[in-house]
Amino acid sequence: MLKFLHMDNSYLVGLGFDCDDGHLRITKGENFRLYGGSDRTHQSMQEKAIKFNEQLNKSGKTLDDISVKEFEDIAQRIGLSVPKLSNKKDNERRRRNGH
């Protein structure tokens, strides 16, 4: 599961809960932090995070620059399942940025 988290810098955060081999898997990369999961789950989270970054790079934007709608569009393109966030969150962001 990957979620959108906004702090000083935005990160994709992946949390895997299916680990039963005793390993603690942690991967930190540009725009993402991944924690836990079985080997298979953790690899899947890594692939999605890398694909997300590739899409950001293609657009010439950073995670902090994209709208919630753009986030959802990228997630859909790479097969990442996220809850519907647009509209209310997008309006809040525009208001904060003076748009």
Jmol script that loads the backbone (N, CA, C; Angstrom):
load data "model"
ATOM      1  N   MET A   1       0.844  -1.156   0.000  1.00  0.00           N
ATOM      2  CA  MET A   1       0.000   0.000   0.000  1.00  0.00           C
ATOM      3  C   MET A   1       0.901   1.235   0.000  1.00  0.00           C
ATOM      4  N   LEU A   2       0.665   2.172  -0.888  1.00  0.00           N
ATOM      5  CA  LEU A   2       1.401   3.435  -0.913  1.00  0.00           C
ATOM      6  C   LEU A   2       0.428   4.558  -0.642  1.00  0.00           C
ATOM      7  N   LYS A   3       0.847   5.495   0.133  1.00  0.00           N
ATOM      8  CA  LYS A   3      -0.011   6.637   0.462  1.00  0.00           C
ATOM      9  C   LYS A   3       0.740   7.921   0.186  1.00  0.00           C
ATOM     10  N   PHE A   4      -0.002   8.990  -0.018  1.00  0.00           N
ATOM     11  CA  PHE A   4       0.528  10.319  -0.246  1.00  0.00           C
ATOM     12  C   PHE A   4       0.661  11.002   1.105  1.00  0.00           C
ATOM     13  N   LEU A   5       1.866  11.450   1.444  1.00  0.00           N
ATOM     14  CA  LEU A   5       2.112  12.092   2.729  1.00  0.00           C
ATOM     15  C   LEU A   5       2.746  13.436   2.469  1.00  0.00           C
ATOM     16  N   HIS A   6       2.194  14.488   3.062  1.00  0.00           N
ATOM     17  CA  HIS A   6       2.741  15.820   2.844  1.00  0.00           C
ATOM     18  C   HIS A   6       3.300  16.365   4.153  1.00  0.00           C
ATOM     19  N   MET A   7       4.613  16.651   4.142  1.00  0.00           N
ATOM     20  CA  MET A   7       5.287  17.270   5.285  1.00  0.00           C
ATOM     21  C   MET A   7       6.046  18.457   4.694  1.00  0.00           C
ATOM     22  N   ASP A   8       7.252  18.728   5.177  1.00  0.00           N
ATOM     23  CA  ASP A   8       8.064  19.765   4.553  1.00  0.00           C
ATOM     24  C   ASP A   8       8.388  19.369   3.117  1.00  0.00           C
ATOM     25  N   ASN A   9       8.697  18.121   2.932  1.00  0.00           N
ATOM     26  CA  ASN A   9       8.863  17.535   1.609  1.00  0.00           C
ATOM     27  C   ASN A   9       7.837  16.420   1.491  1.00  0.00           C
ATOM     28  N   SER A  10       7.366  16.198   0.288  1.00  0.00           N
ATOM     29  CA  SER A  10       6.389  15.132   0.096  1.00  0.00           C
ATOM     30  C   SER A  10       7.095  13.827  -0.208  1.00  0.00           C
ATOM     31  N   TYR A  11       6.544  12.743   0.296  1.00  0.00           N
ATOM     32  CA  TYR A  11       7.069  11.406   0.052  1.00  0.00           C
ATOM     33  C   TYR A  11       5.921  10.464  -0.224  1.00  0.00           C
ATOM     34  N   LEU A  12       6.205   9.462  -1.036  1.00  0.00           N
ATOM     35  CA  LEU A  12       5.333   8.305  -1.118  1.00  0.00           C
ATOM     36  C   LEU A  12       5.773   7.406   0.025  1.00  0.00           C
ATOM     37  N   VAL A  13       4.829   6.906   0.801  1.00  0.00           N
ATOM     38  CA  VAL A  13       5.156   6.028   1.905  1.00  0.00           C
ATOM     39  C   VAL A  13       4.496   4.683   1.649  1.00  0.00           C
ATOM     40  N   GLY A  14       5.308   3.636   1.653  1.00  0.00           N
ATOM     41  CA  GLY A  14       4.801   2.284   1.468  1.00  0.00           C
ATOM     42  C   GLY A  14       4.938   1.494   2.748  1.00  0.00           C
ATOM     43  N   LEU A  15       3.851   0.842   3.143  1.00  0.00           N
ATOM     44  CA  LEU A  15       3.850   0.018   4.345  1.00  0.00           C
ATOM     45  C   LEU A  15       3.395  -1.385   3.979  1.00  0.00           C
ATOM     46  N   GLY A  16       4.237  -2.366   4.250  1.00  0.00           N
ATOM     47  CA  GLY A  16       3.895  -3.763   3.994  1.00  0.00           C
ATOM     48  C   GLY A  16       3.713  -4.491   5.304  1.00  0.00           C
ATOM     49  N   PHE A  17       2.627  -5.232   5.427  1.00  0.00           N
ATOM     50  CA  PHE A  17       2.309  -5.906   6.687  1.00  0.00           C
ATOM     51  C   PHE A  17       2.319  -7.423   6.579  1.00  0.00           C
ATOM     52  N   ASP A  18       2.829  -7.952   5.484  1.00  0.00           N
ATOM     53  CA  ASP A  18       2.730  -9.401   5.276  1.00  0.00           C
ATOM     54  C   ASP A  18       4.046 -10.139   5.499  1.00  0.00           C
ATOM     55  N   CYS A  19       4.966  -9.580   6.246  1.00  0.00           N
ATOM     56  CA  CYS A  19       6.260 -10.212   6.469  1.00  0.00           C
ATOM     57  C   CYS A  19       6.152 -11.268   7.566  1.00  0.00           C
ATOM     58  N   ASP A  20       6.575 -12.495   7.250  1.00  0.00           N
ATOM     59  CA  ASP A  20       6.582 -13.533   8.280  1.00  0.00           C
ATOM     60  C   ASP A  20       7.943 -14.215   8.371  1.00  0.00           C
ATOM     61  N   ASP A  21       8.978 -13.615   7.734  1.00  0.00           N
ATOM     62  CA  ASP A  21      10.308 -14.220   7.776  1.00  0.00           C
ATOM     63  C   ASP A  21      11.257 -13.512   8.757  1.00  0.00           C
ATOM     64  N   GLY A  22      10.746 -12.527   9.491  1.00  0.00           N
ATOM     65  CA  GLY A  22      11.553 -11.856  10.492  1.00  0.00           C
ATOM     66  C   GLY A  22      12.448 -10.750   9.970  1.00  0.00           C
ATOM     67  N   HIS A  23      12.457 -10.511   8.682  1.00  0.00           N
ATOM     68  CA  HIS A  23      13.293  -9.452   8.112  1.00  0.00           C
ATOM     69  C   HIS A  23      12.586  -8.105   8.194  1.00  0.00           C
ATOM     70  N   LEU A  24      13.346  -7.080   8.521  1.00  0.00           N
ATOM     71  CA  LEU A  24      12.829  -5.713   8.509  1.00  0.00           C
ATOM     72  C   LEU A  24      13.363  -5.052   7.247  1.00  0.00           C
ATOM     73  N   ARG A  25      12.495  -4.799   6.306  1.00  0.00           N
ATOM     74  CA  ARG A  25      12.898  -4.216   5.027  1.00  0.00           C
ATOM     75  C   ARG A  25      12.580  -2.729   5.033  1.00  0.00           C
ATOM     76  N   ILE A  26      13.602  -1.931   4.728  1.00  0.00           N
ATOM     77  CA  ILE A  26      13.453  -0.481   4.646  1.00  0.00           C
ATOM     78  C   ILE A  26      14.174  -0.015   3.395  1.00  0.00           C
ATOM     79  N   THR A  27      13.490   0.746   2.571  1.00  0.00           N
ATOM     80  CA  THR A  27      14.102   1.329   1.384  1.00  0.00           C
ATOM     81  C   THR A  27      13.759   2.809   1.349  1.00  0.00           C
ATOM     82  N   LYS A  28      14.800   3.627   1.231  1.00  0.00           N
ATOM     83  CA  LYS A  28      14.616   5.071   1.098  1.00  0.00           C
ATOM     84  C   LYS A  28      15.149   5.480  -0.256  1.00  0.00           C
ATOM     85  N   GLY A  29      14.372   6.293  -0.955  1.00  0.00           N
ATOM     86  CA  GLY A  29      14.780   6.782  -2.257  1.00  0.00           C
ATOM     87  C   GLY A  29      14.235   8.176  -2.472  1.00  0.00           C
ATOM     88  N   GLU A  30      14.538   8.701  -3.634  1.00  0.00           N
ATOM     89  CA  GLU A  30      14.028  10.024  -3.980  1.00  0.00           C
ATOM     90  C   GLU A  30      12.502   9.976  -3.982  1.00  0.00           C
ATOM     91  N   ASN A  31      11.893  10.762  -3.146  1.00  0.00           N
ATOM     92  CA  ASN A  31      10.432  10.890  -3.045  1.00  0.00           C
ATOM     93  C   ASN A  31       9.726   9.724  -2.381  1.00  0.00           C
ATOM     94  N   PHE A  32      10.436   8.728  -1.848  1.00  0.00           N
ATOM     95  CA  PHE A  32       9.716   7.619  -1.232  1.00  0.00           C
ATOM     96  C   PHE A  32      10.450   7.013  -0.042  1.00  0.00           C
ATOM     97  N   ARG A  33       9.647   6.399   0.828  1.00  0.00           N
ATOM     98  CA  ARG A  33      10.115   5.648   1.978  1.00  0.00           C
ATOM     99  C   ARG A  33       9.245   4.401   2.048  1.00  0.00           C
ATOM    100  N   LEU A  34       9.878   3.235   2.066  1.00  0.00           N
ATOM    101  CA  LEU A  34       9.156   1.967   2.069  1.00  0.00           C
ATOM    102  C   LEU A  34       9.558   1.162   3.297  1.00  0.00           C
ATOM    103  N   TYR A  35       8.582   0.625   3.993  1.00  0.00           N
ATOM    104  CA  TYR A  35       8.834  -0.093   5.234  1.00  0.00           C
ATOM    105  C   TYR A  35       8.075  -1.409   5.257  1.00  0.00           C
ATOM    106  N   GLY A  36       8.783  -2.474   5.610  1.00  0.00           N
ATOM    107  CA  GLY A  36       8.158  -3.760   5.863  1.00  0.00           C
ATOM    108  C   GLY A  36       7.768  -4.528   4.627  1.00  0.00           C
ATOM    109  N   GLY A  37       6.942  -5.521   4.862  1.00  0.00           N
ATOM    110  CA  GLY A  37       6.450  -6.381   3.805  1.00  0.00           C
ATOM    111  C   GLY A  37       7.334  -7.587   3.583  1.00  0.00           C
ATOM    112  N   SER A  38       6.762  -8.573   2.955  1.00  0.00           N
ATOM    113  CA  SER A  38       7.526  -9.737   2.526  1.00  0.00           C
ATOM    114  C   SER A  38       8.479  -9.286   1.420  1.00  0.00           C
ATOM    115  N   ASP A  39       9.391 -10.149   1.039  1.00  0.00           N
ATOM    116  CA  ASP A  39      10.316  -9.807  -0.041  1.00  0.00           C
ATOM    117  C   ASP A  39       9.537  -9.425  -1.299  1.00  0.00           C
ATOM    118  N   ARG A  40       8.527 -10.204  -1.618  1.00  0.00           N
ATOM    119  CA  ARG A  40       7.717  -9.949  -2.824  1.00  0.00           C
ATOM    120  C   ARG A  40       6.980  -8.610  -2.735  1.00  0.00           C
ATOM    121  N   THR A  41       6.350  -8.354  -1.593  1.00  0.00           N
ATOM    122  CA  THR A  41       5.614  -7.104  -1.405  1.00  0.00           C
ATOM    123  C   THR A  41       6.551  -5.903  -1.454  1.00  0.00           C
ATOM    124  N   HIS A  42       7.693  -6.021  -0.789  1.00  0.00           N
ATOM    125  CA  HIS A  42       8.637  -4.904  -0.759  1.00  0.00           C
ATOM    126  C   HIS A  42       9.159  -4.605  -2.165  1.00  0.00           C
ATOM    127  N   GLN A  43       9.459  -5.646  -2.923  1.00  0.00           N
ATOM    128  CA  GLN A  43       9.901  -5.442  -4.306  1.00  0.00           C
ATOM    129  C   GLN A  43       8.815  -4.768  -5.137  1.00  0.00           C
ATOM    130  N   SER A  44       7.577  -5.160  -4.930  1.00  0.00           N
ATOM    131  CA  SER A  44       6.470  -4.547  -5.659  1.00  0.00           C
ATOM    132  C   SER A  44       6.358  -3.066  -5.316  1.00  0.00           C
ATOM    133  N   MET A  45       6.498  -2.727  -4.023  1.00  0.00           N
ATOM    134  CA  MET A  45       6.442  -1.324  -3.619  1.00  0.00           C
ATOM    135  C   MET A  45       7.597  -0.544  -4.259  1.00  0.00           C
ATOM    136  N   GLN A  46       8.778  -1.152  -4.312  1.00  0.00           N
ATOM    137  CA  GLN A  46       9.929  -0.492  -4.930  1.00  0.00           C
ATOM    138  C   GLN A  46       9.660  -0.200  -6.405  1.00  0.00           C
ATOM    139  N   GLU A  47       9.127  -1.176  -7.114  1.00  0.00           N
ATOM    140  CA  GLU A  47       8.832  -1.008  -8.534  1.00  0.00           C
ATOM    141  C   GLU A  47       7.841   0.131  -8.758  1.00  0.00           C
ATOM    142  N   LYS A  48       6.789   0.192  -7.951  1.00  0.00           N
ATOM    143  CA  LYS A  48       5.783   1.256  -8.096  1.00  0.00           C
ATOM    144  C   LYS A  48       6.386   2.627  -7.798  1.00  0.00           C
ATOM    145  N   ALA A  49       7.205   2.708  -6.751  1.00  0.00           N
ATOM    146  CA  ALA A  49       7.828   3.981  -6.392  1.00  0.00           C
ATOM    147  C   ALA A  49       8.770   4.451  -7.495  1.00  0.00           C
ATOM    148  N   ILE A  50       9.525   3.537  -8.062  1.00  0.00           N
ATOM    149  CA  ILE A  50      10.445   3.888  -9.149  1.00  0.00           C
ATOM    150  C   ILE A  50       9.662   4.334 -10.383  1.00  0.00           C
ATOM    151  N   LYS A  51       8.604   3.608 -10.724  1.00  0.00           N
ATOM    152  CA  LYS A  51       7.763   4.003 -11.860  1.00  0.00           C
ATOM    153  C   LYS A  51       7.128   5.368 -11.634  1.00  0.00           C
ATOM    154  N   PHE A  52       6.698   5.630 -10.394  1.00  0.00           N
ATOM    155  CA  PHE A  52       6.110   6.932 -10.083  1.00  0.00           C
ATOM    156  C   PHE A  52       7.142   8.023 -10.331  1.00  0.00           C
ATOM    157  N   ASN A  53       8.371   7.824  -9.855  1.00  0.00           N
ATOM    158  CA  ASN A  53       9.434   8.807 -10.072  1.00  0.00           C
ATOM    159  C   ASN A  53       9.742   9.001 -11.550  1.00  0.00           C
ATOM    160  N   GLU A  54       9.710   7.930 -12.313  1.00  0.00           N
ATOM    161  CA  GLU A  54       9.939   8.043 -13.760  1.00  0.00           C
ATOM    162  C   GLU A  54       8.883   8.939 -14.405  1.00  0.00           C
ATOM    163  N   GLN A  55       7.633   8.774 -13.990  1.00  0.00           N
ATOM    164  CA  GLN A  55       6.553   9.606 -14.533  1.00  0.00           C
ATOM    165  C   GLN A  55       6.739  11.070 -14.124  1.00  0.00           C
ATOM    166  N   LEU A  56       7.161  11.303 -12.883  1.00  0.00           N
ATOM    167  CA  LEU A  56       7.446  12.676 -12.443  1.00  0.00           C
ATOM    168  C   LEU A  56       8.553  13.288 -13.293  1.00  0.00           C
ATOM    169  N   ASN A  57       9.621  12.526 -13.496  1.00  0.00           N
ATOM    170  CA  ASN A  57      10.744  13.030 -14.284  1.00  0.00           C
ATOM    171  C   ASN A  57      10.321  13.358 -15.711  1.00  0.00           C
ATOM    172  N   LYS A  58       9.469  12.521 -16.306  1.00  0.00           N
ATOM    173  CA  LYS A  58       8.965  12.787 -17.660  1.00  0.00           C
ATOM    174  C   LYS A  58       8.194  14.097 -17.723  1.00  0.00           C
ATOM    175  N   SER A  59       7.468  14.391 -16.648  1.00  0.00           N
ATOM    176  CA  SER A  59       6.655  15.610 -16.629  1.00  0.00           C
ATOM    177  C   SER A  59       7.477  16.839 -16.251  1.00  0.00           C
ATOM    178  N   GLY A  60       8.700  16.621 -15.757  1.00  0.00           N
ATOM    179  CA  GLY A  60       9.539  17.746 -15.352  1.00  0.00           C
ATOM    180  C   GLY A  60       9.089  18.379 -14.037  1.00  0.00           C
ATOM    181  N   LYS A  61       8.302  17.643 -13.271  1.00  0.00           N
ATOM    182  CA  LYS A  61       7.797  18.165 -12.007  1.00  0.00           C
ATOM    183  C   LYS A  61       8.322  17.334 -10.846  1.00  0.00           C
ATOM    184  N   THR A  62       8.166  17.894  -9.648  1.00  0.00           N
ATOM    185  CA  THR A  62       8.497  17.154  -8.438  1.00  0.00           C
ATOM    186  C   THR A  62       7.205  16.745  -7.748  1.00  0.00           C
ATOM    187  N   LEU A  63       7.325  15.898  -6.760  1.00  0.00           N
ATOM    188  CA  LEU A  63       6.148  15.476  -6.011  1.00  0.00           C
ATOM    189  C   LEU A  63       5.482  16.668  -5.337  1.00  0.00           C
ATOM    190  N   ASP A  64       6.276  17.656  -4.928  1.00  0.00           N
ATOM    191  CA  ASP A  64       5.710  18.857  -4.313  1.00  0.00           C
ATOM    192  C   ASP A  64       4.982  19.748  -5.323  1.00  0.00           C
ATOM    193  N   ASP A  65       5.300  19.605  -6.615  1.00  0.00           N
ATOM    194  CA  ASP A  65       4.723  20.466  -7.654  1.00  0.00           C
ATOM    195  C   ASP A  65       3.395  19.979  -8.211  1.00  0.00           C
ATOM    196  N   ILE A  66       3.120  18.697  -8.085  1.00  0.00           N
ATOM    197  CA  ILE A  66       1.929  18.167  -8.753  1.00  0.00           C
ATOM    198  C   ILE A  66       0.680  18.361  -7.900  1.00  0.00           C
ATOM    199  N   SER A  67      -0.422  18.465  -8.596  1.00  0.00           N
ATOM    200  CA  SER A  67      -1.719  18.561  -7.916  1.00  0.00           C
ATOM    201  C   SER A  67      -2.153  17.166  -7.484  1.00  0.00           C
ATOM    202  N   VAL A  68      -3.166  17.115  -6.676  1.00  0.00           N
ATOM    203  CA  VAL A  68      -3.712  15.836  -6.249  1.00  0.00           C
ATOM    204  C   VAL A  68      -4.228  15.069  -7.462  1.00  0.00           C
ATOM    205  N   LYS A  69      -4.856  15.763  -8.384  1.00  0.00           N
ATOM    206  CA  LYS A  69      -5.368  15.120  -9.609  1.00  0.00           C
ATOM    207  C   LYS A  69      -4.222  14.523 -10.421  1.00  0.00           C
ATOM    208  N   GLU A  70      -3.114  15.264 -10.547  1.00  0.00           N
ATOM    209  CA  GLU A  70      -1.950  14.728 -11.268  1.00  0.00           C
ATOM    210  C   GLU A  70      -1.398  13.500 -10.544  1.00  0.00           C
ATOM    211  N   PHE A  71      -1.380  13.551  -9.211  1.00  0.00           N
ATOM    212  CA  PHE A  71      -0.942  12.398  -8.422  1.00  0.00           C
ATOM    213  C   PHE A  71      -1.805  11.182  -8.746  1.00  0.00           C
ATOM    214  N   GLU A  72      -3.118  11.378  -8.738  1.00  0.00           N
ATOM    215  CA  GLU A  72      -4.041  10.279  -9.036  1.00  0.00           C
ATOM    216  C   GLU A  72      -3.847   9.754 -10.456  1.00  0.00           C
ATOM    217  N   ASP A  73      -3.621  10.647 -11.412  1.00  0.00           N
ATOM    218  CA  ASP A  73      -3.413  10.234 -12.803  1.00  0.00           C
ATOM    219  C   ASP A  73      -2.162   9.372 -12.943  1.00  0.00           C
ATOM    220  N   ILE A  74      -1.067   9.799 -12.311  1.00  0.00           N
ATOM    221  CA  ILE A  74       0.171   9.019 -12.366  1.00  0.00           C
ATOM    222  C   ILE A  74      -0.045   7.665 -11.698  1.00  0.00           C
ATOM    223  N   ALA A  75      -0.681   7.670 -10.530  1.00  0.00           N
ATOM    224  CA  ALA A  75      -0.939   6.419  -9.817  1.00  0.00           C
ATOM    225  C   ALA A  75      -1.732   5.451 -10.690  1.00  0.00           C
ATOM    226  N   GLN A  76      -2.742   5.964 -11.364  1.00  0.00           N
ATOM    227  CA  GLN A  76      -3.560   5.110 -12.227  1.00  0.00           C
ATOM    228  C   GLN A  76      -2.726   4.553 -13.391  1.00  0.00           C
ATOM    229  N   ARG A  77      -1.880   5.396 -14.002  1.00  0.00           N
ATOM    230  CA  ARG A  77      -1.055   4.953 -15.130  1.00  0.00           C
ATOM    231  C   ARG A  77      -0.116   3.821 -14.750  1.00  0.00           C
ATOM    232  N   ILE A  78       0.409   3.825 -13.532  1.00  0.00           N
ATOM    233  CA  ILE A  78       1.380   2.807 -13.141  1.00  0.00           C
ATOM    234  C   ILE A  78       0.740   1.649 -12.380  1.00  0.00           C
ATOM    235  N   GLY A  79      -0.585   1.681 -12.207  1.00  0.00           N
ATOM    236  CA  GLY A  79      -1.289   0.590 -11.542  1.00  0.00           C
ATOM    237  C   GLY A  79      -1.224   0.657 -10.030  1.00  0.00           C
ATOM    238  N   LEU A  80      -1.065   1.852  -9.497  1.00  0.00           N
ATOM    239  CA  LEU A  80      -1.008   2.057  -8.054  1.00  0.00           C
ATOM    240  C   LEU A  80      -2.403   2.394  -7.556  1.00  0.00           C
ATOM    241  N   SER A  81      -2.895   1.635  -6.618  1.00  0.00           N
ATOM    242  CA  SER A  81      -4.233   1.852  -6.087  1.00  0.00           C
ATOM    243  C   SER A  81      -4.182   2.853  -4.944  1.00  0.00           C
ATOM    244  N   VAL A  82      -4.879   3.974  -5.112  1.00  0.00           N
ATOM    245  CA  VAL A  82      -4.963   4.995  -4.057  1.00  0.00           C
ATOM    246  C   VAL A  82      -6.408   5.443  -3.926  1.00  0.00           C
ATOM    247  N   PRO A  83      -6.793   5.864  -2.726  1.00  0.00           N
ATOM    248  CA  PRO A  83      -8.156   6.380  -2.565  1.00  0.00           C
ATOM    249  C   PRO A  83      -8.322   7.688  -3.317  1.00  0.00           C
ATOM    250  N   LYS A  84      -9.520   8.009  -3.716  1.00  0.00           N
ATOM    251  CA  LYS A  84      -9.815   9.255  -4.423  1.00  0.00           C
ATOM    252  C   LYS A  84      -9.544  10.431  -3.495  1.00  0.00           C
ATOM    253  N   LEU A  85      -8.616  11.305  -3.910  1.00  0.00           N
ATOM    254  CA  LEU A  85      -8.195  12.425  -3.079  1.00  0.00           C
ATOM    255  C   LEU A  85      -8.563  13.779  -3.662  1.00  0.00           C
ATOM    256  N   SER A  86      -8.811  13.851  -4.958  1.00  0.00           N
ATOM    257  CA  SER A  86      -8.975  15.154  -5.612  1.00  0.00           C
ATOM    258  C   SER A  86     -10.218  15.892  -5.146  1.00  0.00           C
ATOM    259  N   ASN A  87     -10.393  17.045  -5.693  1.00  0.00           N
ATOM    260  CA  ASN A  87     -11.453  18.004  -5.396  1.00  0.00           C
ATOM    261  C   ASN A  87     -11.192  18.721  -4.081  1.00  0.00           C
ATOM    262  N   LYS A  88     -11.572  18.153  -2.950  1.00  0.00           N
ATOM    263  CA  LYS A  88     -11.416  18.854  -1.678  1.00  0.00           C
ATOM    264  C   LYS A  88      -9.949  19.172  -1.394  1.00  0.00           C
ATOM    265  N   LYS A  89      -9.065  18.193  -1.518  1.00  0.00           N
ATOM    266  CA  LYS A  89      -7.636  18.404  -1.249  1.00  0.00           C
ATOM    267  C   LYS A  89      -7.036  19.370  -2.258  1.00  0.00           C
ATOM    268  N   ASP A  90      -7.433  19.250  -3.521  1.00  0.00           N
ATOM    269  CA  ASP A  90      -6.925  20.148  -4.556  1.00  0.00           C
ATOM    270  C   ASP A  90      -7.333  21.582  -4.263  1.00  0.00           C
ATOM    271  N   ASN A  91      -8.581  21.780  -3.855  1.00  0.00           N
ATOM    272  CA  ASN A  91      -9.056  23.123  -3.531  1.00  0.00           C
ATOM    273  C   ASN A  91      -8.297  23.698  -2.341  1.00  0.00           C
ATOM    274  N   GLU A  92      -8.022  22.874  -1.329  1.00  0.00           N
ATOM    275  CA  GLU A  92      -7.254  23.337  -0.170  1.00  0.00           C
ATOM    276  C   GLU A  92      -5.849  23.755  -0.584  1.00  0.00           C
ATOM    277  N   ARG A  93      -5.218  22.968  -1.444  1.00  0.00           N
ATOM    278  CA  ARG A  93      -3.861  23.281  -1.896  1.00  0.00           C
ATOM    279  C   ARG A  93      -3.835  24.572  -2.688  1.00  0.00           C
ATOM    280  N   ARG A  94      -4.794  24.758  -3.590  1.00  0.00           N
ATOM    281  CA  ARG A  94      -4.848  25.985  -4.384  1.00  0.00           C
ATOM    282  C   ARG A  94      -5.027  27.201  -3.478  1.00  0.00           C
ATOM    283  N   ARG A  95      -5.883  27.072  -2.495  1.00  0.00           N
ATOM    284  CA  ARG A  95      -6.136  28.171  -1.568  1.00  0.00           C
ATOM    285  C   ARG A  95      -4.862  28.518  -0.797  1.00  0.00           C
ATOM    286  N   ARG A  96      -4.139  27.524  -0.320  1.00  0.00           N
ATOM    287  CA  ARG A  96      -2.881  27.759   0.407  1.00  0.00           C
ATOM    288  C   ARG A  96      -1.848  28.437  -0.464  1.00  0.00           C
ATOM    289  N   ASN A  97      -1.829  28.094  -1.751  1.00  0.00           N
ATOM    290  CA  ASN A  97      -0.839  28.654  -2.677  1.00  0.00           C
ATOM    291  C   ASN A  97      -1.307  29.953  -3.320  1.00  0.00           C
ATOM    292  N   GLY A  98      -2.458  30.446  -2.928  1.00  0.00           N
ATOM    293  CA  GLY A  98      -2.948  31.716  -3.440  1.00  0.00           C
ATOM    294  C   GLY A  98      -3.518  31.657  -4.841  1.00  0.00           C
ATOM    295  N   HIS A  99      -3.995  30.493  -5.283  1.00  0.00           N
ATOM    296  CA  HIS A  99      -4.581  30.352  -6.629  1.00  0.00           C
ATOM    297  C   HIS A  99      -6.066  30.324  -6.558  1.00  0.00           C
TER     298      HIS A  99
END
end "model"
wireframe off; spacefill off
backbone 0.3
color backbone group
